[in-house]
Amino acid sequence: MPIIIFGTKGRVVADDSASKQTTTCGYCRELVQMEPVRNKRYFSLFFIPIFPLEKGEAAWRCPNCKKLFLRRE
């Protein structure tokens, strides 16, 4: 009998609907251009993300420390 491994996996993807914002990161305290991203959950098959299950949470990501900060839409 074959074994099928499936589940969900979180993934951060770029968000083209917003533009970058220059600000001071609240974590590393550097002046950076925050990247708009979405934290999405994907259905995965054999640990490979196949398709998104939701629109995802909107967030800013610091390019220096990679910390995520939720943003309001």
PyMOL Python script that loads the backbone (N, CA, C, O; Angstrom):
from pymol import cmd

cmd.read_pdbstr("""\
ATOM      1  N   MET A   1       0.845  -1.177   0.000  1.00  0.00           N
ATOM      2  CA  MET A   1       0.000   0.000   0.000  1.00  0.00           C
ATOM      3  C   MET A   1       0.896   1.249   0.000  1.00  0.00           C
ATOM      4  O   MET A   1       1.768   1.374   0.861  1.00  0.00           O
ATOM      5  N   PRO A   2       0.693   2.185  -0.964  1.00  0.00           N
ATOM      6  CA  PRO A   2       1.515   3.401  -1.025  1.00  0.00           C
ATOM      7  C   PRO A   2       1.152   4.374   0.103  1.00  0.00           C
ATOM      8  O   PRO A   2       0.006   4.434   0.549  1.00  0.00           O
ATOM      9  N   ILE A   3       2.127   5.109   0.535  1.00  0.00           N
ATOM     10  CA  ILE A   3       1.933   6.121   1.567  1.00  0.00           C
ATOM     11  C   ILE A   3       1.910   7.492   0.897  1.00  0.00           C
ATOM     12  O   ILE A   3       2.819   7.845   0.146  1.00  0.00           O
ATOM     13  N   ILE A   4       0.865   8.252   1.178  1.00  0.00           N
ATOM     14  CA  ILE A   4       0.737   9.609   0.633  1.00  0.00           C
ATOM     15  C   ILE A   4       0.872  10.582   1.794  1.00  0.00           C
ATOM     16  O   ILE A   4       0.135  10.492   2.777  1.00  0.00           O
ATOM     17  N   ILE A   5       1.804  11.502   1.681  1.00  0.00           N
ATOM     18  CA  ILE A   5       2.041  12.496   2.724  1.00  0.00           C
ATOM     19  C   ILE A   5       1.478  13.827   2.253  1.00  0.00           C
ATOM     20  O   ILE A   5       1.897  14.351   1.221  1.00  0.00           O
ATOM     21  N   PHE A   6       0.515  14.384   3.018  1.00  0.00           N
ATOM     22  CA  PHE A   6      -0.067  15.670   2.675  1.00  0.00           C
ATOM     23  C   PHE A   6      -0.287  16.477   3.943  1.00  0.00           C
ATOM     24  O   PHE A   6      -0.265  15.935   5.048  1.00  0.00           O
ATOM     25  N   GLY A   7      -0.498  17.775   3.776  1.00  0.00           N
ATOM     26  CA  GLY A   7      -0.726  18.663   4.911  1.00  0.00           C
ATOM     27  C   GLY A   7      -0.750  20.108   4.448  1.00  0.00           C
ATOM     28  O   GLY A   7      -1.044  20.402   3.289  1.00  0.00           O
ATOM     29  N   THR A   8      -0.434  21.008   5.377  1.00  0.00           N
ATOM     30  CA  THR A   8      -0.368  22.426   5.051  1.00  0.00           C
ATOM     31  C   THR A   8       0.994  22.965   5.457  1.00  0.00           C
ATOM     32  O   THR A   8       1.666  22.424   6.335  1.00  0.00           O
ATOM     33  N   LYS A   9       1.383  24.048   4.789  1.00  0.00           N
ATOM     34  CA  LYS A   9       2.680  24.657   5.057  1.00  0.00           C
ATOM     35  C   LYS A   9       2.571  26.158   4.864  1.00  0.00           C
ATOM     36  O   LYS A   9       1.999  26.615   3.874  1.00  0.00           O
ATOM     37  N   GLY A  10       3.107  26.927   5.788  1.00  0.00           N
ATOM     38  CA  GLY A  10       3.125  28.379   5.671  1.00  0.00           C
ATOM     39  C   GLY A  10       4.257  28.829   4.772  1.00  0.00           C
ATOM     40  O   GLY A  10       5.325  28.220   4.730  1.00  0.00           O
ATOM     41  N   ARG A  11       3.998  29.917   4.049  1.00  0.00           N
ATOM     42  CA  ARG A  11       5.009  30.446   3.125  1.00  0.00           C
ATOM     43  C   ARG A  11       4.815  31.947   2.989  1.00  0.00           C
ATOM     44  O   ARG A  11       3.682  32.421   2.913  1.00  0.00           O
ATOM     45  N   VAL A  12       5.896  32.690   2.957  1.00  0.00           N
ATOM     46  CA  VAL A  12       5.858  34.140   2.783  1.00  0.00           C
ATOM     47  C   VAL A  12       6.115  34.447   1.316  1.00  0.00           C
ATOM     48  O   VAL A  12       7.128  34.034   0.751  1.00  0.00           O
ATOM     49  N   VAL A  13       5.172  35.189   0.694  1.00  0.00           N
ATOM     50  CA  VAL A  13       5.292  35.532  -0.728  1.00  0.00           C
ATOM     51  C   VAL A  13       5.187  37.052  -0.895  1.00  0.00           C
ATOM     52  O   VAL A  13       4.567  37.732  -0.077  1.00  0.00           O
ATOM     53  N   ALA A  14       5.794  37.572  -1.952  1.00  0.00           N
ATOM     54  CA  ALA A  14       5.753  39.009  -2.232  1.00  0.00           C
ATOM     55  C   ALA A  14       4.325  39.455  -2.529  1.00  0.00           C
ATOM     56  O   ALA A  14       3.542  38.715  -3.123  1.00  0.00           O
ATOM     57  N   ASP A  15       3.999  40.679  -2.105  1.00  0.00           N
ATOM     58  CA  ASP A  15       2.669  41.257  -2.334  1.00  0.00           C
ATOM     59  C   ASP A  15       2.832  42.446  -3.276  1.00  0.00           C
ATOM     60  O   ASP A  15       3.378  43.478  -2.887  1.00  0.00           O
ATOM     61  N   ASP A  16       2.358  42.302  -4.517  1.00  0.00           N
ATOM     62  CA  ASP A  16       2.516  43.351  -5.528  1.00  0.00           C
ATOM     63  C   ASP A  16       1.480  44.462  -5.409  1.00  0.00           C
ATOM     64  O   ASP A  16       1.571  45.468  -6.112  1.00  0.00           O
ATOM     65  N   SER A  17       0.489  44.290  -4.524  1.00  0.00           N
ATOM     66  CA  SER A  17      -0.574  45.290  -4.407  1.00  0.00           C
ATOM     67  C   SER A  17      -0.155  46.496  -3.562  1.00  0.00           C
ATOM     68  O   SER A  17      -0.877  47.493  -3.523  1.00  0.00           O
ATOM     69  N   ALA A  18       0.981  46.427  -2.894  1.00  0.00           N
ATOM     70  CA  ALA A  18       1.457  47.539  -2.061  1.00  0.00           C
ATOM     71  C   ALA A  18       2.894  47.880  -2.456  1.00  0.00           C
ATOM     72  O   ALA A  18       3.594  47.064  -3.056  1.00  0.00           O
ATOM     73  N   SER A  19       3.320  49.096  -2.112  1.00  0.00           N
ATOM     74  CA  SER A  19       4.687  49.505  -2.436  1.00  0.00           C
ATOM     75  C   SER A  19       5.546  49.482  -1.175  1.00  0.00           C
ATOM     76  O   SER A  19       5.030  49.447  -0.058  1.00  0.00           O
ATOM     77  N   LYS A  20       6.866  49.501  -1.371  1.00  0.00           N
ATOM     78  CA  LYS A  20       7.793  49.470  -0.245  1.00  0.00           C
ATOM     79  C   LYS A  20       7.642  50.733   0.594  1.00  0.00           C
ATOM     80  O   LYS A  20       7.219  51.777   0.098  1.00  0.00           O
ATOM     81  N   GLN A  21       7.994  50.623   1.872  1.00  0.00           N
ATOM     82  CA  GLN A  21       7.862  51.740   2.795  1.00  0.00           C
ATOM     83  C   GLN A  21       9.168  51.887   3.573  1.00  0.00           C
ATOM     84  O   GLN A  21       9.653  50.923   4.166  1.00  0.00           O
ATOM     85  N   THR A  22       9.730  53.080   3.569  1.00  0.00           N
ATOM     86  CA  THR A  22      10.960  53.336   4.310  1.00  0.00           C
ATOM     87  C   THR A  22      10.618  53.688   5.749  1.00  0.00           C
ATOM     88  O   THR A  22       9.857  54.619   6.012  1.00  0.00           O
ATOM     89  N   THR A  23      11.188  52.934   6.668  1.00  0.00           N
ATOM     90  CA  THR A  23      10.936  53.139   8.095  1.00  0.00           C
ATOM     91  C   THR A  23      12.041  52.478   8.910  1.00  0.00           C
ATOM     92  O   THR A  23      12.904  51.797   8.354  1.00  0.00           O
ATOM     93  N   THR A  24      12.016  52.674  10.207  1.00  0.00           N
ATOM     94  CA  THR A  24      12.952  52.021  11.105  1.00  0.00           C
ATOM     95  C   THR A  24      12.346  50.704  11.569  1.00  0.00           C
ATOM     96  O   THR A  24      11.210  50.674  12.041  1.00  0.00           O
ATOM     97  N   CYS A  25      13.094  49.623  11.439  1.00  0.00           N
ATOM     98  CA  CYS A  25      12.623  48.307  11.860  1.00  0.00           C
ATOM     99  C   CYS A  25      12.494  48.290  13.384  1.00  0.00           C
ATOM    100  O   CYS A  25      13.397  48.728  14.097  1.00  0.00           O
ATOM    101  N   GLY A  26      11.380  47.787  13.865  1.00  0.00           N
ATOM    102  CA  GLY A  26      11.151  47.711  15.302  1.00  0.00           C
ATOM    103  C   GLY A  26      11.945  46.623  15.990  1.00  0.00           C
ATOM    104  O   GLY A  26      11.976  46.572  17.219  1.00  0.00           O
ATOM    105  N   TYR A  27      12.586  45.754  15.231  1.00  0.00           N
ATOM    106  CA  TYR A  27      13.345  44.638  15.807  1.00  0.00           C
ATOM    107  C   TYR A  27      14.852  44.888  15.769  1.00  0.00           C
ATOM    108  O   TYR A  27      15.523  44.796  16.797  1.00  0.00           O
ATOM    109  N   CYS A  28      15.390  45.205  14.576  1.00  0.00           N
ATOM    110  CA  CYS A  28      16.845  45.402  14.450  1.00  0.00           C
ATOM    111  C   CYS A  28      17.255  46.871  14.526  1.00  0.00           C
ATOM    112  O   CYS A  28      18.445  47.183  14.567  1.00  0.00           O
ATOM    113  N   ARG A  29      16.266  47.779  14.544  1.00  0.00           N
ATOM    114  CA  ARG A  29      16.488  49.228  14.684  1.00  0.00           C
ATOM    115  C   ARG A  29      17.280  49.852  13.536  1.00  0.00           C
ATOM    116  O   ARG A  29      17.932  50.879  13.726  1.00  0.00           O
ATOM    117  N   GLU A  30      17.233  49.249  12.350  1.00  0.00           N
ATOM    118  CA  GLU A  30      17.894  49.796  11.165  1.00  0.00           C
ATOM    119  C   GLU A  30      16.883  50.545  10.305  1.00  0.00           C
ATOM    120  O   GLU A  30      15.703  50.197  10.284  1.00  0.00           O
ATOM    121  N   LEU A  31      17.348  51.584   9.590  1.00  0.00           N
ATOM    122  CA  LEU A  31      16.503  52.305   8.641  1.00  0.00           C
ATOM    123  C   LEU A  31      16.502  51.500   7.345  1.00  0.00           C
ATOM    124  O   LEU A  31      17.534  51.384   6.683  1.00  0.00           O
ATOM    125  N   VAL A  32      15.342  50.943   6.981  1.00  0.00           N
ATOM    126  CA  VAL A  32      15.244  50.038   5.828  1.00  0.00           C
ATOM    127  C   VAL A  32      13.997  50.336   5.014  1.00  0.00           C
ATOM    128  O   VAL A  32      13.113  51.068   5.459  1.00  0.00           O
ATOM    129  N   GLN A  33      13.931  49.763   3.815  1.00  0.00           N
ATOM    130  CA  GLN A  33      12.714  49.802   2.999  1.00  0.00           C
ATOM    131  C   GLN A  33      11.980  48.488   3.245  1.00  0.00           C
ATOM    132  O   GLN A  33      12.382  47.442   2.735  1.00  0.00           O
ATOM    133  N   MET A  34      10.904  48.543   4.025  1.00  0.00           N
ATOM    134  CA  MET A  34      10.126  47.349   4.341  1.00  0.00           C
ATOM    135  C   MET A  34       9.468  46.806   3.075  1.00  0.00           C
ATOM    136  O   MET A  34       8.932  47.567   2.269  1.00  0.00           O
ATOM    137  N   GLU A  35       9.511  45.489   2.908  1.00  0.00           N
ATOM    138  CA  GLU A  35       8.927  44.823   1.741  1.00  0.00           C
ATOM    139  C   GLU A  35       7.505  44.365   2.061  1.00  0.00           C
ATOM    140  O   GLU A  35       7.291  43.726   3.091  1.00  0.00           O
ATOM    141  N   PRO A  36       6.525  44.676   1.202  1.00  0.00           N
ATOM    142  CA  PRO A  36       5.169  44.168   1.445  1.00  0.00           C
ATOM    143  C   PRO A  36       5.091  42.688   1.054  1.00  0.00           C
ATOM    144  O   PRO A  36       5.467  42.308  -0.055  1.00  0.00           O
ATOM    145  N   VAL A  37       4.602  41.870   1.973  1.00  0.00           N
ATOM    146  CA  VAL A  37       4.496  40.427   1.745  1.00  0.00           C
ATOM    147  C   VAL A  37       3.155  39.912   2.262  1.00  0.00           C
ATOM    148  O   VAL A  37       2.423  40.631   2.942  1.00  0.00           O
ATOM    149  N   ARG A  38       2.845  38.675   1.937  1.00  0.00           N
ATOM    150  CA  ARG A  38       1.666  37.976   2.467  1.00  0.00           C
ATOM    151  C   ARG A  38       2.135  36.652   3.047  1.00  0.00           C
ATOM    152  O   ARG A  38       2.933  35.939   2.439  1.00  0.00           O
ATOM    153  N   ASN A  39       1.632  36.337   4.225  1.00  0.00           N
ATOM    154  CA  ASN A  39       1.935  35.077   4.896  1.00  0.00           C
ATOM    155  C   ASN A  39       0.798  34.112   4.560  1.00  0.00           C
ATOM    156  O   ASN A  39      -0.264  34.161   5.179  1.00  0.00           O
ATOM    157  N   LYS A  40       1.022  33.237   3.579  1.00  0.00           N
ATOM    158  CA  LYS A  40      -0.027  32.344   3.074  1.00  0.00           C
ATOM    159  C   LYS A  40       0.179  30.914   3.568  1.00  0.00           C
ATOM    160  O   LYS A  40       1.300  30.497   3.859  1.00  0.00           O
ATOM    161  N   ARG A  41      -0.916  30.180   3.657  1.00  0.00           N
ATOM    162  CA  ARG A  41      -0.877  28.760   3.991  1.00  0.00           C
ATOM    163  C   ARG A  41      -1.215  27.980   2.722  1.00  0.00           C
ATOM    164  O   ARG A  41      -2.223  28.251   2.070  1.00  0.00           O
ATOM    165  N   TYR A  42      -0.374  27.017   2.379  1.00  0.00           N
ATOM    166  CA  TYR A  42      -0.515  26.220   1.160  1.00  0.00           C
ATOM    167  C   TYR A  42      -0.830  24.763   1.496  1.00  0.00           C
ATOM    168  O   TYR A  42      -0.371  24.235   2.509  1.00  0.00           O
ATOM    169  N   PHE A  43      -1.624  24.117   0.629  1.00  0.00           N
ATOM    170  CA  PHE A  43      -1.791  22.674   0.698  1.00  0.00           C
ATOM    171  C   PHE A  43      -0.519  22.081   0.124  1.00  0.00           C
ATOM    172  O   PHE A  43      -0.067  22.495  -0.944  1.00  0.00           O
ATOM    173  N   SER A  44       0.067  21.109   0.827  1.00  0.00           N
ATOM    174  CA  SER A  44       1.301  20.506   0.328  1.00  0.00           C
ATOM    175  C   SER A  44       1.140  19.002   0.172  1.00  0.00           C
ATOM    176  O   SER A  44       0.441  18.341   0.940  1.00  0.00           O
ATOM    177  N   LEU A  45       1.803  18.494  -0.835  1.00  0.00           N
ATOM    178  CA  LEU A  45       1.806  17.069  -1.132  1.00  0.00           C
ATOM    179  C   LEU A  45       3.265  16.640  -1.213  1.00  0.00           C
ATOM    180  O   LEU A  45       4.023  17.166  -2.028  1.00  0.00           O
ATOM    181  N   PHE A  46       3.660  15.692  -0.378  1.00  0.00           N
ATOM    182  CA  PHE A  46       5.052  15.272  -0.273  1.00  0.00           C
ATOM    183  C   PHE A  46       5.975  16.471  -0.005  1.00  0.00           C
ATOM    184  O   PHE A  46       7.049  16.589  -0.593  1.00  0.00           O
ATOM    185  N   PHE A  47       5.527  17.355   0.898  1.00  0.00           N
ATOM    186  CA  PHE A  47       6.277  18.532   1.356  1.00  0.00           C
ATOM    187  C   PHE A  47       6.480  19.596   0.267  1.00  0.00           C
ATOM    188  O   PHE A  47       7.322  20.480   0.425  1.00  0.00           O
ATOM    189  N   ILE A  48       5.728  19.523  -0.821  1.00  0.00           N
ATOM    190  CA  ILE A  48       5.799  20.512  -1.900  1.00  0.00           C
ATOM    191  C   ILE A  48       4.511  21.329  -1.887  1.00  0.00           C
ATOM    192  O   ILE A  48       3.429  20.758  -2.025  1.00  0.00           O
ATOM    193  N   PRO A  49       4.599  22.673  -1.722  1.00  0.00           N
ATOM    194  CA  PRO A  49       3.384  23.488  -1.740  1.00  0.00           C
ATOM    195  C   PRO A  49       2.715  23.430  -3.111  1.00  0.00           C
ATOM    196  O   PRO A  49       3.355  23.671  -4.134  1.00  0.00           O
ATOM    197  N   ILE A  50       1.401  23.102  -3.121  1.00  0.00           N
ATOM    198  CA  ILE A  50       0.678  22.920  -4.383  1.00  0.00           C
ATOM    199  C   ILE A  50      -0.186  24.140  -4.718  1.00  0.00           C
ATOM    200  O   ILE A  50      -0.030  24.733  -5.786  1.00  0.00           O
ATOM    201  N   PHE A  51      -1.102  24.520  -3.805  1.00  0.00           N
ATOM    202  CA  PHE A  51      -1.962  25.674  -4.057  1.00  0.00           C
ATOM    203  C   PHE A  51      -2.293  26.356  -2.731  1.00  0.00           C
ATOM    204  O   PHE A  51      -2.338  25.704  -1.688  1.00  0.00           O
ATOM    205  N   PRO A  52      -2.530  27.697  -2.774  1.00  0.00           N
ATOM    206  CA  PRO A  52      -2.836  28.435  -1.540  1.00  0.00           C
ATOM    207  C   PRO A  52      -4.234  28.095  -1.024  1.00  0.00           C
ATOM    208  O   PRO A  52      -5.164  27.892  -1.804  1.00  0.00           O
ATOM    209  N   LEU A  53      -4.365  28.039   0.291  1.00  0.00           N
ATOM    210  CA  LEU A  53      -5.648  27.763   0.925  1.00  0.00           C
ATOM    211  C   LEU A  53      -6.364  29.041   1.347  1.00  0.00           C
ATOM    212  O   LEU A  53      -7.562  29.012   1.628  1.00  0.00           O
ATOM    213  N   GLU A  54      -5.657  30.143   1.394  1.00  0.00           N
ATOM    214  CA  GLU A  54      -6.228  31.412   1.835  1.00  0.00           C
ATOM    215  C   GLU A  54      -5.510  32.568   1.157  1.00  0.00           C
ATOM    216  O   GLU A  54      -4.454  32.391   0.549  1.00  0.00           O
ATOM    217  N   LYS A  55      -6.098  33.757   1.269  1.00  0.00           N
ATOM    218  CA  LYS A  55      -5.496  34.958   0.685  1.00  0.00           C
ATOM    219  C   LYS A  55      -4.202  35.316   1.410  1.00  0.00           C
ATOM    220  O   LYS A  55      -3.258  35.804   0.788  1.00  0.00           O
ATOM    221  N   GLY A  56      -4.152  35.082   2.695  1.00  0.00           N
ATOM    222  CA  GLY A  56      -2.949  35.339   3.477  1.00  0.00           C
ATOM    223  C   GLY A  56      -3.007  36.647   4.235  1.00  0.00           C
ATOM    224  O   GLY A  56      -3.724  37.574   3.859  1.00  0.00           O
ATOM    225  N   GLU A  57      -2.242  36.704   5.306  1.00  0.00           N
ATOM    226  CA  GLU A  57      -2.169  37.916   6.120  1.00  0.00           C
ATOM    227  C   GLU A  57      -1.188  38.898   5.492  1.00  0.00           C
ATOM    228  O   GLU A  57      -0.090  38.518   5.086  1.00  0.00           O
ATOM    229  N   ALA A  58      -1.589  40.155   5.415  1.00  0.00           N
ATOM    230  CA  ALA A  58      -0.708  41.193   4.884  1.00  0.00           C
ATOM    231  C   ALA A  58       0.315  41.566   5.951  1.00  0.00           C
ATOM    232  O   ALA A  58      -0.020  41.713   7.126  1.00  0.00           O
ATOM    233  N   ALA A  59       1.562  41.715   5.527  1.00  0.00           N
ATOM    234  CA  ALA A  59       2.626  42.027   6.482  1.00  0.00           C
ATOM    235  C   ALA A  59       3.737  42.813   5.786  1.00  0.00           C
ATOM    236  O   ALA A  59       3.804  42.874   4.558  1.00  0.00           O
ATOM    237  N   TRP A  60       4.604  43.411   6.601  1.00  0.00           N
ATOM    238  CA  TRP A  60       5.834  44.041   6.130  1.00  0.00           C
ATOM    239  C   TRP A  60       6.969  43.127   6.569  1.00  0.00           C
ATOM    240  O   TRP A  60       6.918  42.564   7.663  1.00  0.00           O
ATOM    241  N   ARG A  61       7.998  42.970   5.727  1.00  0.00           N
ATOM    242  CA  ARG A  61       9.170  42.171   6.092  1.00  0.00           C
ATOM    243  C   ARG A  61      10.416  43.038   6.001  1.00  0.00           C
ATOM    244  O   ARG A  61      10.653  43.710   4.997  1.00  0.00           O
ATOM    245  N   CYS A  62      11.196  43.009   7.053  1.00  0.00           N
ATOM    246  CA  CYS A  62      12.462  43.746   7.071  1.00  0.00           C
ATOM    247  C   CYS A  62      13.478  42.966   6.234  1.00  0.00           C
ATOM    248  O   CYS A  62      13.689  41.779   6.484  1.00  0.00           O
ATOM    249  N   PRO A  63      14.112  43.610   5.245  1.00  0.00           N
ATOM    250  CA  PRO A  63      15.088  42.899   4.420  1.00  0.00           C
ATOM    251  C   PRO A  63      16.386  42.600   5.175  1.00  0.00           C
ATOM    252  O   PRO A  63      17.181  41.763   4.747  1.00  0.00           O
ATOM    253  N   ASN A  64      16.594  43.285   6.291  1.00  0.00           N
ATOM    254  CA  ASN A  64      17.811  43.098   7.069  1.00  0.00           C
ATOM    255  C   ASN A  64      17.721  41.880   7.995  1.00  0.00           C
ATOM    256  O   ASN A  64      18.591  41.010   7.955  1.00  0.00           O
ATOM    257  N   CYS A  65      16.672  41.812   8.832  1.00  0.00           N
ATOM    258  CA  CYS A  65      16.540  40.738   9.828  1.00  0.00           C
ATOM    259  C   CYS A  65      15.454  39.725   9.480  1.00  0.00           C
ATOM    260  O   CYS A  65      15.325  38.710  10.165  1.00  0.00           O
ATOM    261  N   LYS A  66      14.655  39.983   8.411  1.00  0.00           N
ATOM    262  CA  LYS A  66      13.576  39.096   7.931  1.00  0.00           C
ATOM    263  C   LYS A  66      12.401  38.976   8.906  1.00  0.00           C
ATOM    264  O   LYS A  66      11.588  38.061   8.772  1.00  0.00           O
ATOM    265  N   LYS A  67      12.298  39.868   9.867  1.00  0.00           N
ATOM    266  CA  LYS A  67      11.185  39.868  10.823  1.00  0.00           C
ATOM    267  C   LYS A  67       9.917  40.357  10.124  1.00  0.00           C
ATOM    268  O   LYS A  67       9.973  41.287   9.320  1.00  0.00           O
ATOM    269  N   LEU A  68       8.768  39.733  10.428  1.00  0.00           N
ATOM    270  CA  LEU A  68       7.480  40.119   9.850  1.00  0.00           C
ATOM    271  C   LEU A  68       6.702  40.996  10.821  1.00  0.00           C
ATOM    272  O   LEU A  68       6.690  40.747  12.027  1.00  0.00           O
ATOM    273  N   PHE A  69       6.053  42.029  10.282  1.00  0.00           N
ATOM    274  CA  PHE A  69       5.201  42.928  11.040  1.00  0.00           C
ATOM    275  C   PHE A  69       3.848  42.982  10.315  1.00  0.00           C
ATOM    276  O   PHE A  69       3.793  43.372   9.148  1.00  0.00           O
ATOM    277  N   LEU A  70       2.770  42.597  10.986  1.00  0.00           N
ATOM    278  CA  LEU A  70       1.441  42.619  10.362  1.00  0.00           C
ATOM    279  C   LEU A  70       1.050  44.035  10.001  1.00  0.00           C
ATOM    280  O   LEU A  70       1.372  44.976  10.726  1.00  0.00           O
ATOM    281  N   ARG A  71       0.357  44.193   8.882  1.00  0.00           N
ATOM    282  CA  ARG A  71      -0.105  45.521   8.474  1.00  0.00           C
ATOM    283  C   ARG A  71      -1.612  45.497   8.254  1.00  0.00           C
ATOM    284  O   ARG A  71      -2.194  44.458   7.943  1.00  0.00           O
ATOM    285  N   ARG A  72      -2.218  46.642   8.419  1.00  0.00           N
ATOM    286  CA  ARG A  72      -3.649  46.781   8.206  1.00  0.00           C
ATOM    287  C   ARG A  72      -3.912  47.054   6.750  1.00  0.00           C
ATOM    288  O   ARG A  72      -3.140  47.752   6.094  1.00  0.00           O
ATOM    289  N   GLU A  73      -4.993  46.509   6.241  1.00  0.00           N
ATOM    290  CA  GLU A  73      -5.335  46.732   4.833  1.00  0.00           C
ATOM    291  C   GLU A  73      -6.432  47.756   4.721  1.00  0.00           C
ATOM    292  O   GLU A  73      -6.861  48.082   3.614  1.00  0.00           O
TER     293      GLU A  73
END
""", "prot")
cmd.dss("prot")
cmd.show_as("cartoon", "prot")
cmd.util.cbc("prot")
cmd.orient("prot")
